[in-house]
Amino acid sequence: MFRYCVSKSPLLKTCKGQALRIIGIQTTVRDAHFKFVADPPKREFGETQKMNLFQSLTSAMDITLENDPTALVFGEDVAFGGVFRCTVGLADKFGGHRVFNTPLCEQGIVGFAIGAASAGATTIAEIQFADYIFPAFDQIVNEAAKYRYRSGGLFECGKLTIRAPCSAVGHGALYHSQTPEACFAHVPGLKVVMPRSCIQAKGLLLACIQDPNPCIFLEPKVLYRSAEEEVPIGEFTLPLGKAEVLIEGSDVTLVGYGTQIHVLKEVAQMAGEKLGASCEVIDLATILPWDSDTVCKSVEKTGRLLVSHEAPLTAGFAGEIASTVQKECFLNLECPIERICGYDTPFPHIFEPFYMPDKWRCFEAIKKMMNY
Amino acid sequence: MFRLLTRAVSKTRYGILCQNSTKKCIPASFLKNSYSIEATDDKPQYPGYKTEYVHKLEFLEPNTEDGIPVYRVMSREGAIIDETQDPKLDNETLVKMYKSMSMLNSMDRIMYESQRQGRISFYMTNYGEEGTHVGSAAALEDRDLVFGQYREAGVLMWRGFSLGEFMDQCYANINDPAQGRQMPVHYGSKKLNFYTISSPLATQMPQAAGAAYAVKLSEEPDRCVICYFGEGAASEGDAHAALNFAATLDAPCIFFCRNNGYAISTPTSDQYRGDGIGGRGPGYGIITIRVDGNDLLAVYNATKRARKIAVEESRPVLIEAMTYRVGHHSTSDDSSAYRSVDEVNYWDKKDHPINRFRLYITKRGAWDDDKDKEWKKLSRKQIMEAFAASEKRLKPSPKHLFTDVYHDVPAHLQKQMNEMREHVKKYKEHYPLNNHEPM
């Protein structure tokens, strides 16, 4: 009932400019920095239904709560449906003891989740924005990631999944835009995952929940409403640690994850049309442990690699990919590996269009690589 | 959809506004926490408060002069002060309690010395706090889960962790279930429901609250969780998180604070200005008691009642046990640099939990000097035997550097394991391979 009211509210239309005009505010709204193109439906997983990204996540949690009586979903404001609507209806369906609000304290949320997971509950903890995951950094890095190792498997918290909305949203500035995957990629014991689409989000979230290791699931929040796909309504999982070749090509390998995949797909098309360059686009999907085999195999074929992510350049995950590929594919490389990333600044408000590793920056890099 | 904004929106949505305009849109279950507004001017209507207005300016003073009293059952001479408070435990239990404390004390002495001789890398003694461990452990069921800090070895001793298990961990040999990965005294036992210790302080506290919540919803809900921590750890943000989460989520968790006066060199006067840790309990809505930590029977009674409250009423309890850290913080610390020998001697000689308990059980006729002498000899012999056996055992295979990082060893770690193996083979004279099981 409530879900109906909110989703019909004209103020919550996906298009910001349209929503603002309703209440009389004129604004110049820039186009999104990417174009979402839906993947073809995965019929092998049965009946599908049109869902946006937040609905596909709700569906994954719904299935988990239904099938696993120990499963718990909690965090700040999740009981009424969550500030991004990802948990709408779940508390009503499964009870306030299984889907509940916590006090406003991220270190508490993750600590609580580790404890519950270690005592046998499947825990899905939500951090409201990835920008606010840092108070829980100690619990994630020193505790969750090391629980099994330090006890020799006597105790573990593999049933833990932490969900957090991440990445640019157009106007999120410093603390509603960050993509902190590289911080966690440096932590042995964790799995770090980021989907690009609704089908992938559901399949990978279910895989994280069922994986016997603590997982951090980063959700590009700009896709919550803007992405829509035919998503299988039943349970299915997609493999963790496996990259996906989305477009095959022979001249340049483009690697990314999350929203940036949609930028790279458009760049591949532009490079084909304007430069005659055939680009292979790879979605890493899992950042730790990452699928170096698929990436290296591609670079052996193309001889050129561009890695792109929204997070800052220095010590970003592109650095890890570049150095590995440089070692494994040294004889195949025909030009230096390019990294098109956010700049080494905090994420700015009004300068977001200039900060982003957008299609033009990526296009220019490919142009240089082809002419090297 | 921003954090500050959404907070404001959800507040109004579920607060005053929802009473009128949007009520129909909201599932009934979410309205249970909203409140009805009375049409009177002289009663405060703030959400979540039951209080009165006052018309004189007055700040609330903290009450530190006249703090929470310390619950005590026995005098320093081991005499019961109020007979109604004697738990009247049977002799067998009393002797087991005494033996656990004194065995721990003897083991501490030997392990401390062995660190001094460089035979193990590190150690932390439990001197002066043995009563808090055994008194609380004995009041619990063995199926209750324990989360500790690092100075609670007596809980394991009570539950039946063997001398060999203690020493195998300290020696990091092949019998350590954690394959020697952690520093000494970071014990853990799945079968005794004692969570493996980790060094970061207070991290176990919100975890204990979460485990208690899971236990409450599990198929064996008649269990609770106990979480030990020092008064220094209570300053960490995680302590705040834990107490607040346990209270708001009705977690059956006993928070047991060992207030021993020092966090390494920092006295409590540099640690807090309120009425100890107990003084904070009521602020979180947590039922609280302060006990004499050197009085095993007081600790026992308080924990016994706390367990009943936690399990039957499904709510957290805070126990602050006042005690004194008689030993150095660790083998890496010389406490004479920041406190007087007289102070330490007072607690060691005049107010010690083991001495007090021995006087009590002797008065009860459960123990005597001859038995004591014989037990000291026997326990020493058992410790020395376990010590020698653990010292002789090989260290685990170097391959265990890579196992248990994940449930399975992922490809990149397999690769690094092979690289290490090849490298060490090539440079074998530079690595202590003889101490370890083969790779």
Interface residues (C-beta under 8 A of the other chain):
Chain A: M1 F2 Y4 C5 V6 T70 L72 D77 A79 F80 V83 F84 A91 D92 G96 H97 R98 F100 T102 P103 C105 Q107 G108 V110 G111 F112 A113 I114 G115 A116 A117 S118 A119 G120 A121 T123 Q128 F129 Y132 P135 D138 Q139 N142 E143 K146 R148 Y149 R150 S151 G152 G153 L154 F155 E156 G158 V169 G172 Y175 H176 P188 G189 K191 D211 P212 N213 K221 G241 P289 S292 D293
Chain B: M1 F2 R3 T6 R7 S10 R13 Y14 T22 K24 C25 I26 P27 S29 F30 L145 F147 D176 P177 A178 Q179 R181 Q182 H186 G188 S189 K190 Y195 T196 S198 P200 T203 M205 P206 Q207 A208 A209 G210 A211 A212 Y213 A214 V215 L217 S218 V225 G237 D238 H240 A241 A242 N244 F245 T248 L249 D404 V405 Y406 H407 P410 A411 H412
